[in-house]
Amino acid sequence: MTNTMTATQMAKAYGLKSPQAFNKLMVKCRVLVDTVKGYVLAEAFRGQGYLAVIDQPYFLPNGIRATRKKAVWTEKGQLFVRRRLGRIGIFPVNEQADIFSMN
């Protein structure tokens, strides 16, 4: 899958300190819902191609390779987040420089 971004990458793009801060912002914007098992896309946005699930490899302490499921934001999802946050005046860091230089 090409051009996907993790919550960590999205947080960095928006100048946030952590993926948890990004996810909490998405909860406030009603994009994600915080559940016992973790954050999930709000029902209104499911099935629209905003998130994809990938297998992420990692190693157990005994050296055995394993995988876990990880949600990543698709290009469509990144654009959705950009529009959603833009409505409340939050823009990616690389766009913030452009906004301030226009004044």
N, C-alpha and C positions, 0 to 999 in steps of 0.2 A: 504494500500500500504506500503510495507516494504522498508527500506533502501533508502528512498528519502531524499533529502536535500533542504532546502529553500535557497534563495540567501543570507540570513544572515549567515546560516551555511557554505555555500560555501566561503563567504568572510572570515569568521573566519579560515577556513581550509587553506586558502592561505595567511593569515596574513594581510588581508586588513581591513581598519577601519570601513567599512560599506557595506551594500548590494548595495548601490548606486555606491560605488567604484568598486565593483565586476561587476555590470551590465555595467558600463562605460568601464571596461576592456574588457568585452565580446563584446561590440559594436566596440571597436578598433580592436578586433580579427575577426570581421565580423560574429560573432555567433548570436548576438542579434541586433535588429533594434530598435531605440528609436522612438516611435510614440507618437501622442497626448494622446492616451489612456494608454501609458506605454510601457514597453519593450516587444517585441515579438521575437520569434525565427526567424532567417533569413530564407527566403523561401527555400533555398537550403537544410536546415536541418529539415524542418517540416515533420511530419509523420514518423519519424525514431525512435520514442520512447525515445527521449532525455528528454522531459518534460512531466509531467502529470499535470492535473488540479484536485485539490481537493477542497472540501467545507471546509472552515475554520469557525468554530463557533466563535461568539463574542457577547457581550451584548451592547445594545443601552443604552443611558443615563437613559432611563425610566425603565431599567431592563429587557426589552424584549430581548429574545435570537434571534439572526439572523445569517445568514451565508453569506460569500462572497467567490468568487472563488479565488484560489491562485495557482500559478504555482510552481511546485517543480521539482527538477532535479532527474531523475531516476538513478539507478545504471549505466545503459548504458550511460546516459547523463553525469554522473560524470566522467566516463572513457573517454568519448569524450572530455570533458573539460580538463582533466588531460593530454591527448595526445596533444591537441591543444595548451595549455599553455606551456607544456614541450618543444615544438618545438622552443619557444622563450625564454627558460631558466627560466620559472616561474614554481615552484613546490610547492606542499602543504607543510606547515610548518613541518609536521611530517617527510617528506622526506628530507627536507633541512638539518636537523641534520645528517642524514645518508650520504648525499653528502659531507658535510664538514669533517666528521670523516674519510672519505676514503683517505684524503690527508695525 
